[in-house]
Amino acid sequence: MKVLLVNGSPHEEGCTYTALLEIVGALEKNGIETEIFHIGVKPISGCMDCGQCIKDCLCVVNDCVNEFIAKSKKADGFIFGSPVHYAAASGGLTAFMDRAFFSSRGGAFRGKPAAAIVSCRRGGATAAFDQLNKYFSISQMPIVTSQYWNMVHGFVPDEVRKDLEGLQIMRTLGNNMAWLLKCIQAGKAAGIDMPEPEKRITTSFIR
């Protein structure tokens, strides 16, 4: 089993990465393979709603989003991490997730556990955390929780390492993710399948 962790910070080894590393340690202690995927600092286009991804499940803009989509097919769970920018997820990660999740409307993420984590200097963490969780709930992904909201505080990595409660939250999240993945694996082995999806109904509120 493998968890793909997305670092949505422009800093490859900054505060968000430090929090993700704590989760990686807990997952690997539980025998779960991990990979941290850094979205980088190159500009990431927002979704243009061109509809091309409906045909081939890839975005028409061939960048790190398509690289992630390819990797996501072999992943069993996901964790998305972001710094807090103006009480929201980073602009790069927001554009990244808009396109990645829009491209997966065929159900590529369905049934796969996911979690969000955020890092901030001081405030805005719960708003950013709430924003990221909405991607999972609309995609039929079980949301993995911890003992508190998944956040760490610090302006630089060394300060994050002093946030002992925040680091414990990350470890608990990793342990809970590993437990849920093993439960899903056991369920599949016992012949318990995902519910058969109904044909989707979409209703416009203005007629």
C-alpha positions in Angstrom: 0.0 0.0 0.0 1.2 3.5 -0.8 0.3 7.0 0.3 1.1 9.9 -2.0 1.8 13.1 -0.1 1.5 16.4 -2.0 3.7 19.4 -0.9 1.8 22.4 -2.0 4.3 24.9 -0.7 6.7 26.8 -3.0 9.4 25.8 -0.5 10.4 22.3 -1.2 11.8 21.7 2.4 9.9 24.3 4.4 7.3 24.1 7.1 4.8 22.1 5.1 7.4 19.6 4.2 8.5 19.3 7.9 4.9 18.4 8.8 4.6 15.9 6.0 7.9 14.2 7.1 6.4 13.5 10.5 3.4 11.8 8.8 5.8 9.8 6.6 7.6 8.5 9.6 4.4 7.2 11.2 3.2 5.7 7.9 6.5 3.9 7.2 6.5 2.5 10.8 3.2 0.9 9.9 4.6 -0.7 6.7 3.0 1.9 4.3 5.1 3.0 1.3 5.2 6.8 0.9 6.2 9.4 -1.7 6.3 13.2 -1.3 5.3 15.0 -4.5 6.4 18.7 -4.6 4.3 20.8 -7.0 7.3 23.1 -7.5 7.5 26.8 -8.2 6.6 26.9 -11.9 3.3 28.6 -12.7 0.3 26.3 -12.6 -2.6 27.2 -14.8 -6.1 27.2 -13.3 -8.8 25.0 -14.9 -10.1 26.4 -18.2 -13.2 24.2 -18.2 -12.4 23.0 -21.7 -13.8 19.5 -21.0 -10.9 17.7 -22.6 -10.2 15.7 -19.4 -13.6 14.1 -19.7 -12.4 12.2 -22.7 -8.9 11.1 -21.7 -8.8 11.7 -17.9 -5.8 14.0 -18.4 -5.6 17.8 -18.4 -5.0 19.5 -21.7 -2.2 21.5 -20.0 0.6 19.0 -19.7 2.5 19.9 -16.5 2.9 18.6 -13.0 -0.8 18.0 -12.7 -0.7 15.2 -15.3 2.4 13.8 -13.6 0.4 13.6 -10.4 -2.6 12.1 -12.1 -0.4 9.3 -13.4 1.1 8.6 -10.0 -2.3 8.8 -8.3 -3.5 5.7 -10.1 -1.1 3.5 -8.1 -1.7 5.3 -4.8 -4.0 4.0 -2.1 -4.3 7.2 -0.1 -3.5 10.8 -0.3 -2.4 13.7 2.0 -2.3 17.2 0.6 -0.3 19.8 2.5 -0.3 23.6 2.1 1.0 26.7 3.8 -1.7 29.2 4.7 -1.8 32.2 2.4 -4.5 34.8 3.2 -6.4 32.2 5.3 -6.5 29.8 2.3 -4.4 27.2 0.6 -1.6 28.4 -1.6 -2.6 29.6 -5.0 -0.4 27.0 -6.7 -2.0 24.1 -4.8 -5.5 25.4 -5.3 -5.0 25.5 -9.1 -3.3 22.1 -9.0 -6.2 20.5 -7.0 -8.9 22.2 -9.1 -7.5 20.5 -12.3 -6.5 17.2 -10.7 -9.9 16.6 -9.1 -11.8 17.9 -12.1 -9.9 15.4 -14.3 -10.9 12.6 -11.9 -14.6 13.0 -12.2 -14.8 9.5 -13.5 -14.1 8.2 -10.0 -10.3 7.8 -9.9 -10.2 9.0 -6.3 -13.4 7.4 -5.2 -13.0 5.3 -2.1 -9.4 6.3 -1.5 -8.7 7.9 1.9 -7.4 11.4 2.0 -6.4 14.1 4.5 -5.3 17.7 4.4 -2.7 19.4 6.5 -1.8 23.1 6.8 1.1 25.1 8.2 0.9 28.7 9.3 2.8 31.3 11.2 -0.2 32.4 13.3 -3.8 32.3 11.9 -6.1 31.3 9.1 -5.3 27.6 9.4 -8.9 26.3 10.0 -10.2 28.2 6.9 -7.5 26.7 4.7 -8.0 23.3 6.2 -11.8 23.5 5.5 -11.1 24.5 1.9 -9.0 21.5 1.2 -11.3 19.0 2.8 -14.1 20.0 0.4 -12.2 18.4 -2.5 -12.4 15.0 -0.7 -16.0 15.1 0.4 -17.2 15.8 -3.2 -15.1 13.0 -4.5 -16.4 10.2 -2.2 -13.1 9.9 -0.4 -13.0 8.9 3.2 -11.5 11.8 5.2 -8.8 10.7 7.7 -8.8 12.7 10.9 -6.4 13.2 13.9 -6.8 14.2 17.5 -7.2 17.9 16.5 -7.3 19.9 13.3 -4.4 19.0 11.1 -2.1 22.0 11.5 1.3 23.0 12.6 2.6 26.4 13.5 5.9 28.1 12.7 7.5 30.6 10.4 10.5 28.3 9.6 11.0 24.5 9.9 12.9 24.8 13.2 9.9 26.5 14.8 7.6 23.8 13.4 9.8 21.2 15.1 9.1 23.0 18.4 5.4 22.6 17.9 5.1 19.4 19.8 1.4 19.2 19.7 1.3 19.9 16.0 3.9 17.1 15.4 1.9 14.7 17.5 -1.2 15.5 15.4 0.8 14.6 12.3 1.9 11.3 13.7 -1.6 10.4 14.9 -2.9 11.3 11.4 -0.3 9.0 9.8 -1.2 6.1 12.2 -4.9 6.6 11.5 -4.3 6.7 7.7 -2.4 3.4 8.0 -5.1 1.8 10.1 -7.8 2.8 7.6 -5.8 1.5 4.6 -5.4 -1.8 6.3 -9.1 -2.0 7.2 -10.0 -1.3 3.5 -7.5 -4.0 2.4 -9.0 -6.5 4.8 -12.5 -5.6 3.6 -11.5 -6.2 0.0 -10.0 -9.6 0.9 -13.3 -10.5 2.6 -15.2 -9.7 -0.6 -16.6 -6.4 0.5 -16.9 -4.2 -2.5 -17.6 -0.5 -3.0 -21.3 0.4 -3.3 -22.6 0.4 -6.9 -22.8 4.0 -8.0 -26.1 5.4 -9.3 -26.3 7.3 -12.5 -25.5 10.8 -11.5 -28.3 13.4 -11.3 -27.4 17.1 -11.7 -30.0 19.7 -10.9 -29.7 23.4 -11.9 -31.3 25.7 -9.4 -32.2 28.4 -12.0 -34.7 27.2 -14.6 
